Amino acid sequence: MIRFVLSFFGAIFTLVTLGLAVIALSIGAIFWVYGQDLPSHEYLARYQPKTISRIYSNEGRIIDEFASERRLFAPAAEIPELIKHAFISAEDKNFYTHAGYDTRGMAAAAVDAVKSRGQNVRGASTITQQVMKNFLLSGDRRIERKIKEIILAARLEETLDKEKILELYLNEIFLGQNSYGVAAAAQTYFNKPLSELAPHEAAMLASMPKAPSDFHPVRNKERLLARRNYVLREMRENGYIDAATYQAERDAPLRSVQNGDFESFRSTLPPRDYFTDEIRRQLSQDFGEDEFFTGGFAVRATIDPEMQVLAAAALRGGLEKYDRSRGEWRGTGETIPEAQLTSEEAWRAALSDVNVPRDIVLEHPWHAAVVLEVGESELRIGIERVEETAAEPFVVPRSDTSWFRGSLRENFSKGDVIHVRRMTEDDSGAFIRWSLRQVPEVQGGFMAMDVNNGRVIAMQGGFSYQDSVFNRATQARRQPGSSFKPFVYASALDSGYTPATIIIDAPIEINTPDGVWRPTNASHQFYGPTPLRTGIERSRNLMTIRLAQEVGMDVVASYAERFGVYENMGHYLANSLGSEETTLFNMVAAYGMFANGGERVEPTLVDRVQDRYGKTIYRHDRRQCLDCTDPEIARSRSPRIVSDRQRVMDAITAYQLTSMMQGVVERGTASGAVRLPVPTAGKTGTTNDAKDVWFVGFTSNVVAGCYIGYDQPRPLGRGASGGGMCGPVFQEFMTEAVKKFGGGKFKVPPGGHFIKIDRFSGSRLPDEASGPNVVAEYFREGEEPIFGVYFDGGFAMGSDLPLFREAPAQREVYRSSEGATGTAGQAGGGGERLGRKSALPPKASIREITAGDLY
């Protein structure tokens, strides 16, 4: 009997042992099979998470950020223990003791699933397993993925320590609201750094990994509160907080940015604008878009925030002034159905969903509004994010609409979405009324740059970035018109011509495949022999064409390419008048080389780029400071800066050209608009039918440029010109820029001498001469003006085009320092005041003027 019992139990033991062995072998085989060809876990030791690239102003303030996943990387050593304890309590209480997987947790989850017949299936993944799932595996719930997850988790535990695994987890995990990682989530939900979070706030973040969309702090507030308190209870049971702390934190209200309890971090960021978006575009080209959006770059921008605000205001003011002069109301084109206007709550909700620009500030911020009633003498409106008061009623009176044609009922309907801004008294700032505004159809660009180092201090690519992200300062290719002429004159001055060289201003006709081209001056008059200076001051087209022919369009093109205006300029005479398209960015950079004496300067929007570890991977200014580290440098002497910049034009040529462009501002085509307290030079430009108008100008420190035109080019109308439209934009901006950056006389280079010349005739005057017609021209040593020689470009004149018609003889009087008077010769063309003129011949009608008539 005993033998039988022993034999029976022996058989049972053998079967159990064999069964366990078979099970163990089967499990081992399964893990061996699934352990083959798994992704390598070793790269996690070198893993670099996707992090935010941030752009900083020159003052060190964050002005924008770009990311594919909004993540702020926090090393394990910088993550407070409180945060770690909260997530461990919520997700994996045995994290510090298990080997990558928790068998007890898996068994408990299996029991719960069996008891609930599959209705209560909860995960039993450890933090290590979640790291493997997030990085190397899919998120499905198949048993195959679970086995692979366990295998990889065990391997990872052998490769990395617990703190590194926790660092990977806390920086990679998605926590809702487009926030990845605990540092970004703390900013998103509480606008706080991790070090300032209270236990209940840490517990709220630890509640999110389970299902961020199911624990929204507004939509699912009660559910999130219950989950938060559960995490706090686990933290108490695990010994991470005491009972008193648990009680106090559990009773704390659920507070978040989304509930309006904290100000959003985004409120401190200015609206995205053309400047930072252009940085995004350029760095994405240089480093790759994926690297820029994930690499955690720290970008120090060249932008001056104060100047950027002024640039936007100046350009917007110029565009709005022109738009209002057209006398047409267009509005936004958006409407809200009347059914959504039944209550203030309804129209405010509806208005918040309408896509209209909200980034416009022009004297005062523009607000989106909706028309609630249209009366004979006023509009009753509702204004977004503004509360109506007795002092500022939501009414627009008819008197505010006098600038456009038609009555209120002809232009407005109930439900129209519009823009309004406060109108206030200039002196006291007292409210006057709400005023109607509209985004202009006409567009433009503005850019300002330091002439010495190429740092772009301001850039505005249109009226409103939210209305149109197309950057017209860098992306729009437009005809520069006469603002290109300085490059023709630069090539001539470097080729032996002088500011006093006489060029014939007379009719030209050129046979082209499209017929005879008869260019003309803007005045449609001809002035005979005229010095170069007057030609550029008065922007004479015919003189420019003859000069380009004399010098050679191949030489002119080489200069334009050397200055970066074009990459491969066509050798057509019409291009001497700026008929080939370029960008404002290129033009401003090129003018900066005139201003700094002819040295190459590369325009940049970025001073420095650092990677996520703080290593500088790009620096714009490569000049060397020889004394910056010398503690004994004399206080009276600045450090020596060594520059190896390439010279793109002769320094004397640069000064001669600058002096001639000073004349444009002082008495030429920009004299009515630009009046700065420091020496200023520049050039206007207006294309055929005034489809584009330009002004680019500079002081000794800052160069700035503006263009205005419709995106689909069409005439701006009678009287439109670069001086009249862009000149005031330049003036408004530079008035403030001069206060901040200063300005002085343009540096006179060595190797030359001054000779006084009559600016109308080109005749030499006595050294003591003075008067409005006297100008001191700078000549190279050994170079004297040759009088009595005229250049005509070798053009043959058409038999039906007279050269010029004699004007009544005039003599320009000058006065010497001794008080004696004299007369200048009559050889020169006297602009609008002196010289020979010709009426436009019948054949050269306005209708026949074709490409190249730019002035």
JOGI-V855882 format. One record per helix or strand. SS is the DSSP state (A for helix, B for strand). FROM is the first residue (numbers start at 0). TO is the last residue. If there is no record, write none. Layout:
BEGIN
SS	FROM	TO
SS	FROM	TO
END
This chain:
BEGIN
A	1	33
A	41	45
B	50	50
B	52	55
B	61	65
B	69	70
A	75	77
A	80	90
A	102	114
A	126	135
A	142	158
A	161	171
B	173	173
B	178	179
A	181	189
A	193	195
A	198	205
A	211	214
A	220	236
A	242	250
A	264	267
A	273	286
A	288	293
B	294	294
B	297	300
A	304	324
B	334	334
A	337	339
A	343	351
B	360	360
B	364	364
B	366	373
B	377	382
B	394	396
A	397	400
A	407	410
B	415	423
B	430	436
B	442	449
B	454	459
B	477	478
A	480	492
B	501	504
B	509	511
B	514	516
B	525	525
B	527	530
A	531	536
A	540	550
A	552	561
A	572	576
B	580	581
A	583	594
B	598	598
B	603	603
B	605	609
B	615	618
B	623	624
B	640	641
B	646	646
A	650	666
B	680	685
A	687	689
B	692	697
B	701	708
A	721	740
B	751	757
B	763	763
B	768	769
B	773	779
B	789	790
B	804	804
B	812	815
B	820	822
B	829	829
B	833	833
B	836	837
A	845	847
END
